[in-house]
Amino acid sequence: MPGRVVLGVGGGIAAYKACELLRLLTESGHSVRVVPTAAALTFVGAPTWAALSGQPVAPDVWSDVHEVPHVRLGKEADLVVVAPATADLLARAAHGLADDLLTNTLLTARCPIVLAPAMHTEMWEHPATVENVATLRRRGVLVIEPASGRLTGADTGKGRLPDPAEIFAVARRALARGTVAADLAGRHVVVTAGGTREPLDPVRFLGNRSSGKQGYAFARAAVARGARVTLISANVALADPAGADLVRVGSTEELRKATLEAAADADAVVMAAAPADFRPATYAGEKIKKSDDGSAPTIALVTNPDIAAELGARRRPGQVLVVFAAETSNAEVNARAKLTRKRADLIVVNVVGADRVFGADTNAATVLGADGSRVELPEQAKEDLADRVWDLVAARLSNT
């Protein structure tokens, strides 16, 4: 549903990327009022913001005083998103300063507030910034973790503004929920996504059709609920979700090692990846050639480790484990047995096929609980389905 959005823009080189975020918001039907800081206007001018938003632009509290914009904008907004949020802006917001229109808006807003920081690594890691971010998060502000990559000049590190499309995805979740009530704030969650590949020879592998879309939806939804997210991604061709720490893996053994390491201090683990059940018993160092008579080679397979079962056997008290079952027949019977075997709390059951689930943007599932519960989730966007499952996880975490 279209809403009223305030897009705050801080004074950093990444301000130009906010133009793309503005386009995504307006093309989705939202009414967007851009509120740049004075410093931001040195990077992108007011005419640009006005032309793209169709709304007046002013950084101070003295324009259109009769409309009381320093109070009205925040009170009327359905969402405030700031991108980029500089170190200076984070500090002013954390300390409740109100020396321009944007900081006044942040003080008066009672809607979800999403801040997307961008700065040099040293500034992001400075104790003052760390404390300011922690203060804002305690107050219910969603501060997205910055991305890692090329910064201003030749510098590289953590502090890069996430991709505007991924910031938009977080903003969209906040608008859909109507809150950034951070029921996962302070929680570390691990999500696996994608399908593993088991090398057969230098050019071939055994794999599956998992696109990773559902796992990435779980990661995005968890970020929007305030969690610290570790996303373990197996062979996925998707944009990095804003705010998630990404670990890339290839094979099932790599997925196993990364997941066990990340899960050691996790409050919840969602095993949305599709690890290959089998791998070739031997790896051919050279490409396997066709025989002269055209016969196919015999390939011996061995069973891969059961990552979910290993997690279930070693998990800490209070840790919530969610596993998945992709079934083609007898779905719930098979899933109930798998739920018990893996020692998991929840199992998300999908009935799959050539034209179902894999690569689609929507999904339907049945969620079975170790406590005997059963929740039917009808066909819906994968992000929405992920939120419904996180509701069940959050409820279990609140009881620990």
N, C-alpha and C positions, 0 to 999 in steps of 0.2 A: 504494500500500500504506500503511495507517495507520501512523503513527509516534509517537514520544514527543517532544513539542515543549515547549520552555520559551519562554514569551512574556514578555519583559522589557518593562516600561513605565517610561519616564522621567517626570520631573516637569515636564511642559509642558501647556499648555492642550489640545493635541491628544491627550492621554491618553484622552479620551472616544471617539476614533475607534478606539482599540484594542479597544473592546468589539465592534465590527463585525468586526474581524480575528479576534478570539477566536471569534465565532460561525461564521465561515467555516471556521476550522480544526477546531472541534469537529464541525460538521455534515458535514465530510469524513471523519469517523471517527478523527481524531487525538486522542490523549490529551494534554491541554494543562495545564501547570502555570504559572500566572501568578506572576511575581516582580516586583512593583512596587518602585520606590525609595520611601523615606519621603516624599519630596516628591510623588510620583505619587499617594499616598493622599490628598493635600489636594484633588485634582481628582476622583478616582473612588475610592470607599471599598472596603475589603477585602470587605465582604459582597457587593458587586456582582460582583467577580472570582470569589469562591467560588461564588456562585449560577450564574454563566454557565459556569464551567469544571468544577464538581463536584469541585474539589480545594481543599485548604487553602491559605491565602494568608498569607505573612509576609514582611516586607521585610528582616528582620535574621537573623543567624546563630544567635540564641539560642533560637529556637523549635524544639522537637523535636530537641534537640541529640543525643540518643541515636541518631538516624538519620543524623547527619552530613550535613545537607542542603547545606552549602556545598561539599562535594566530590561527593556523590552525584548531585545534580541535573545538573551539567554532564557527569559521566562517563556517565550513563545516557541523555542526550538524543540524539535523532537530528537535531535542529535547534534552534538558539537564534535567535530573531528578536526584535529590540528595536524597538518603535515606541510612542511617539516616542523617538528617541535625542537627548537634549539636548546642548548644547555641553559642559556639565559632565560628562555621562556619557561622551561621546567622549573628553574629556581624561583622565578616570580610567581608561578602558579602554586608551587608548594608552600610558599610563605604568604600567600593571600594578598599579594600586591595588586593594585588596580590603577596602573598609571597609563593605560591606553584602553581602547575599545575592546580588544581581545581579552585582556585579563579581567576587565569588568564583566564581560560576557561569561567567562569561566566561573566567576564568583556567583553570578545570578542564575546560572543554568541549573535546572533540577532534572534534566534529562540525561541519558547516557552521554559520557564524555570519553572520546577515544583520542589518545595522543600518539603520534608516530614520530619518535625521535630521529634526528639525523645530526651527526657531529663526528669529529675525529675520535678515534678509539681512546686516546688518552683522556679526552673530556668525558666520554661515556663511562669510563672506568674510574674516574676520580671519585674519591670518597664523598665529596659534596653532592655530585650528581647521583651516585648510588643511594644516598640518604634521601635526596629529593624525590627520586622515583619511588622509593619504598613508602615515603609519606603519602604521595599521591595515590598509590595503590591501596594503602590502608583506608583511604577515604572513598574508595569505590571507583576511582578513575582507572580506565583501562589503558595502560601504557604498553604499547607493543614493543617487543624486543627488536632492535634494529637488525638489519641484514649485514652480512660480511661481504666485502668486495672492495672495488676501487673507490677511493675517497677523493677529496680535492687534491690536485697535484699528482705526485707519484705515490702517495700513501695508499696502503691497502690494509684493511682490517675491519673489525666490527664497528658499525656506526653509520652504515649506508642506509638511506631511506629505502624501505621495502618497495617492491613494485607497486605502482598505483592501483593496478587491478586487484592485488592482494589486500591492500588497505581498504579498497572498496568492498571486498568480500567480508572483511571484519565489520565494517560499518553497516553493511546490509544485514549481518546477523544481529548486530546490536539494535537496529531498527525493527527487525522482525520480532525480536524478543521484547522490545520496549524497555530494555534495561541492560545494564552491564553488571547487574547484581552478581557479584563474583563468587558463585557457589563453589568454584574450583580455585579461587584465589589462594595462593600459598601452597597449592598442591602441585606435585610433579607428576605428569602423566606421560606415558610412553605409548606411541601409536606406531604400528608397523603397516606398511602399504606396499602394493605392487606384487609382482610375481618373481620368484627366483629363477635363475637360469643355471643349469648344470652342464658345464662344458663337456662336449663329446670329442671334438677335435678343434683345431684352430679356427674353424669357420662355422661350426655347428654347436647347438646346445639343445637340451631338453628344457622346456618351459611350459607356461600356461598362458591363458588369455587375460589375466588380471591387468586392468589398466591403472589401478591405484587410486581411482577417483573417490571410492568410498573411504579409503584410509585418509586421503588428503582432506576430505570433508570432515572427518573426525578431528583432524588436527586443527583445521580452521575454527570449528565450533568450540574446541577446548580453549584456543587462544582468546576467543570472544567472551569466554566465561572466566578469564583471568588466570588460567593455568600456565605453569611453565611446561612447555611441550617439547618433548624429544620425538622427532619423526624419523623413523628408520625406513628408508625408501629403497625398494628393490626394483631397479630397471623401469623407472617411471619417467615419462616424457610430459611432465606437468610443471607449471610455474611453482617456485618455492613458496609455500604459504607464509604470509607475513607473521613474524613473531615466533616461529617454531625453529628449534635447533635441528638442522637436517644432518642425518648420517646416511650416506649412500652405501649400499651393499649390492653384491651380485648374486652369489650362491646361497644355498640354504645354510651352509656352515658359517658363512660371513654374517648372515641374518641372525643365526643363533648366538654367535659371540657378541654382536652388537646389542642384541636384545637383553641377554643375561646381564651384561655390564650396565646398561641403562636402567634396567628394572631393579637393580640393587637398592636404590633409594626412592623408587617410584611409589606413589600412592595408588595408582591404577595403571593397568596395562591393557591396551586394546589391540588384539592380534588380528588386524584386518588384512594383513598380507596373505598371499597364497604361496606358501613354500612348497617346492616340488617334493612329492613323497618319495621319489626314487632318483638315483643318479647313476651314470655309467660306472661300472665296476673298474674300468680302466680308461685312462685318457690317452687318445692317440696324438702323438706329438706332431704328426703330419696329417693332412687332409685324407680322409678315408676315400679311396677311389672305388669306382665301379669295377666289378670283376669283368673279365672278357666275355664270360657267358651271360652277363646281365643279372646274375643272382645278387640278392641283397645280403649284406653281412648280418651276422648274428651279434646282437649287442646285449651283453649281460648287464643286469641292473642290480643295485644294492639299495637297501632302504635307508633313507635319510633320518637323522635324529628327529624326534618329536619335540619341537621347541615348546609348544604349549604345555605338554605334559611335564616337561622339565621345570617350567615356570611354576606350574601348579604344585609340584612336589617340594619346591624350595621357597615358595613365597612367604613373606612375613605375615604375622597376624595383622588383620585390618587391611591388607592390600587387596584391591579388587581386581580380579582377572576376568576379562571378556574375550571369548574365543568365537570363531565363526565356523559355520558348516555350510558348504556349498553342495547341495544334494540334487540329484536328478529323480529320485524315487524314495518312498518311505522316509520323507524328510524329517519329520518330528521324532519318529522312532529312532532313527540313526543319530539324530542330534542329541536326544536325551542320553543315549549311551555314551556319546562323545563328551557331553558335559560332565558326566560322572567320571569318565576315564581321565579327563584332563584336570579334574579337581578345580574347575572354574566356578565363578559365581553366576555368570550369564553366558548364554550362547546365542548368537544372532544367526538365524537359519534362513538361508536363501535357496529357493528352487531355481536352478540355473539351467541354461541351455544355449544353443547357438545364437539365439536372438534375445536372450534375457540376462540382465544384470551386467555382464561384462562390457565395459566401455560406455554404458548408458549414463545419462545424467540423473535418472530417477531409479528408485529401488523400492521394493516391498519386502518385508521380513516378518518373521515371528521371533520374539525374544523369549527364551525359556530361562527360568532361574533355578538355581540349585535348591531354593526353598519351595519349589513346586509352582512358582508363578508362571504365567503365560501372558504375553502382551502382543497383540496383533498390530502391526504397523502397515497400513495400506500404502499403495503406490504414492510416492512423494519425492520431492527433490532429495538428493543424497545428503545435502547439508541439513535439511529438516529431519531426516531420519537419524542422522548423527546426533542432533540435539535431543531427540526423544530417548536415545540410548544413554546419553550423558545424564539426562534426568534420573534414570534408574541407577547409574553409577554414583551420582552425587548423593542420592538418598541413602545408599549403602555406606558411603564415606561419612555422612553426617552421623551415622550410628556407631562409628568407631571412636 
